[in-house]
Amino acid sequence: MTVRMKKSLRNGLVKMYLNNIMTDQDRTARLIEIAKSSLQPLLEGAVLYTIPLTVITFIIGLLLAVLTALARLSSIKILQMIARVYVSAIRGTPLLVQLFIIFYGLPTIGIIIDPFPSAVIGFSLSVGAYASEIIRAAIVSIPKGQWEAAYSIGMSYTQALKRIILPQASRVSIPPLSNSFISLVKDTSLAAMILVTEMFRRAQEIAATNYEFLLLYSEAALIYWVICFLLSIVQGRLESRFDRYVAK
């Protein structure tokens, strides 16, 4: 079957599905009822699991990212090597595979972790690896004169980092870290594969009872989009707020 024939068949099925919905009033009413009844479970999944999972893993991952970035910039070779291997391993393997190793793989050696903690560990490790490169780049972007000025007034490395460098680096890293947070909201849907009953898992469970997969998955996608849209507004305001303190 050629590509053109596949496209034609797919378009025909879509038109037939839409025509059935428009002409069959009973089916339309049924879909509306399913959408209404499924909205509350989906929102509960978002509020009870998706959003908390995102916030918890981002906070843990951010702390891990700062430590990893400092290890990469350290003069201690062993710390540099450990940080490099960690970042390379996490960035070089699919997130879904990492989740499967934690939840399904570790029990084979006697380490059993519940679904939600498994998701927290997996997403935190992922956030830590990717965000560490963002933070490292932000620290490196600070002019060396800032370090020299801090040392000239008697500050130690730790004091200079805490009081001078990190506050400036945080302003630089706000946009990419905000994008990472928004992406993490969408990535949490992978937790459904390890039995975490977040929003997408709820959509799968409901769709399995009525077979309206298109409707339920579209409804879940719409909720994800609304959450990310609201977060993008917050991101824009944060960037504007921090931009006032950046010299131009």
HELIX and SHEET records of a PDB file:
HELIX    1   1 VAL A    3  THR A   23  1                                  21    
HELIX    2   2 GLN A   25  GLY A   45  1                                  21    
HELIX    3   3 ALA A   46  THR A   50  3                                   5    
HELIX    4   4 ILE A   51  LEU A   73  1                                  23    
HELIX    5   5 LYS A   77  ARG A   91  1                                  15    
HELIX    6   6 LEU A   95  PHE A  100  1                                   6    
HELIX    7   7 ILE A  101  GLY A  105  3                                   5    
HELIX    8   8 LEU A  106  ILE A  109  5                                   4    
HELIX    9   9 PRO A  115  SER A  141  1                                  27    
HELIX   10  10 LYS A  144  SER A  152  1                                   9    
HELIX   11  11 TYR A  157  ALA A  160  1                                   4    
HELIX   12  12 LEU A  161  ILE A  165  3                                   5    
HELIX   13  13 LEU A  166  ASP A  187  1                                  22    
HELIX   14  14 THR A  188  ILE A  194  5                                   7    
HELIX   15  15 MET A  199  ASN A  210  1                                  12    
HELIX   16  16 PHE A  213  ASP A  243  1                                  31    
END                                                                             
